[in-house]
Amino acid sequence: MLLIEGGRVIDPKSRRDETGSLLLSDGKVKEFLPGDPPKGFAGEVIHAGGKWVVPGLIDMHVHLREPGYEWKEDIRSGTAAAAGGGFTSVACMANTKPVNDHPEITRHILEKARRDGAANVFPVAAVTLGLEGKEMVNFSELAEAGAVAFSDDGKPVASPLLMRRALEYARPFGFLILVHPEDHDLAEGGSAHEGWTAQKLGIPGIPAVAEEVAIARDILLARQTGGRLHLQHISTRMGVDLLRMAKRAGLNVTGETAPQYFTLTDAALEGYDTNAKMNPPLRDEDDRMAILEGIQDGTIDAVACDHAPHEEYVKRCEFVAAANGIIGLQSSLALTLALLAGGKVAPARVVDLLSAAPARILSLKGKGSLAPGADADVTVIDPDREWTFGPEEILSKSRNSPFLGWKFRGRAVATICGGSVRHSTLPGVSSHA
Amino acid sequence: MEWRRRHVLGLYDFRPEEIEFVVDTARSMEEVLTRDIKKVPALRGKTVVNLFFEASTRTRTSFEMAGKRLSADVVNFSSSTSSITKGETLLDTARNIEAMKPSVIVIRHAASGAPHFLSRHVSCSIVNAGDGANEHPTQGLLDLYTILKAKGSVAGRKIAIVGDILHSRVVRSDLHSLGKMGAKLWLCGPATLLPREMGRTGATLTCDIREAVKDADVVIMLRIQLERQKTAYFPSLREYSRMYGLNRSVFSLAKEDAVIMHPGPINRGIELSDDLADCGNSLVLRQVESGVAVRMAILYLLAGGSHAAH
């Protein structure tokens, strides 16, 4: 039994935003007790006065690098970073080595996660064998093994025909396909957003249209097939517009963005900073504004950080040679909380973006909610805590972040997974596995 | 003016007075080149390493000549294998060379920003001899120097640069060297090789070579990389030459005393007609001459003299 008392409980799925206490028992949410905390409670207590108590955060787009790239990250370190950043669940992409295109790999990831994980791990399997874009994986076997969705993230399915078939085949089973929208031909050879900064620095560009063409294509294929489509890390204005249009047309399409795309622009590349290199690339200010608008009007459903750990030396090199991607699990919440400033979004919307929406999109049972009977995954957030994202904070094996040294306001002070505390900076609260 | 730079990575952050200072220094260097004994002891005991990861004969030779005229020991290190795919190699190579205590590393590399990257990791001076599509600062300076010698001034003059603007590091340095001295710059090329963002530099963009060349004081033709055609930036070399090559008929639109420049090597008959390349208005060989003087100036400012930074 664990009582989280006196906090502001924000649970958009139950339409709750009020002060009270939350009682957890046997790995589940037992009940919400409004008003003053109950007196004489015998079990463990977390005092959450002045804090937010929200359903455990879910990042639906991370790379845990295990199996195959354990020097960058593994399930233990990746989930530790997740818990440190307030995330109780992560969905990990399939570009491991071997690729997660076989039930054995899916089961292996889940087993490791059960043993080493500080957070729940939901594997996303590949759409095509070996991410090669040639043959479909065995969807049903993988789903039975525990894959929650399918994605060729990083190496998007180039063939429109194969994409059509995948969406069409998956439809009757309700399988969700996540796409990294990028037209390989249009993007080829590029290392940065095709715009003024790339021109100035002489870096080959990745045009916005490389993302937009792919988004348009896959939305049209979803329309044709009725398949379930989710757009990953949307970074462009027209990308947001296309998703908005698809939703208005009643299509079963959702989308996510990452904090870097509403926080930074390609100006961060000045000086050839390889920690600002990622794919999709940081875009321009107009795109950034469009991402914010998409979050505000609900076009963009979820925020996911695309946590992509890399060892130092693949970033310590010439810009065009550097690896793509940044770590994000420990900065994602703070960067999303920054949207509260100026009333751009409400607290409940932040919780929706980072918990309820990903649970809904991935159909994660018992997640993303604090209703009685839901899993006892809870994040306690101090929205006013000021802190600096220094290297000593990093729980990931890698340090590739453009946000190192940034001063943040707001952080997760306790991460509770299945009723046990996995990370806490609250005095007197210790974490245990 | 006091020279405070340790590296010459690009002209993007050069102030106009710094550019003038280099030009003035190059003038005194050129005087050395007119002497019977074309050598001064300014860099005696200093070592200059030419670290070239891309094939280049004239730039490397020019730097080598410049170093030797100043009595520096010049070592050439060429690697045809691009290190783009193995980033650590570049840093390792540079650190190995640095361990041999050179004063200056002159680097040419296919990756934009490679010299900037090295400058953060080594203690000697770095001179950018061309990095990807970013900059070629000594080319920008020698182009300015050549025009100043021929025309006396650049301020207010119409200078057209024609060709593959997208991939050209020469353009990105000329925009600074000529632009900061007040030239009216026109950039011209096929639309696929003329990024619209370049308009933000203040240059005028056009896809019509006649418009670019009309009343120009200087026409700088860029080398078209023959392999670009394979990636379909334009239909064929024949079409390119017809639309964007400089010939007598187009050049007649320029000012009477207009001059032609080209960073070399020239694809004769493609971007520049054979007769124009060798005509009296062509400054191509003067550019090569200026190159040695300008590079002497840069090496001297970085590694020798009372203004040297270290």
Interface residues (C-beta under 8 A of the other chain):
Chain A: E194 G195 W196 A198 Q199 K200 L201 G202 I203 P204 G205 G271 Y272 Y313 V314 R316 C317 E318 F319 V320 A321 A322
Chain B: Y12 S83 I84 T85 K86 G87 E88 L90 L91 H109 A111 S112 G113 A114 H116 F117 D131 G132 A133 N134 E135 R169 R172 P195 E197 M198 R200
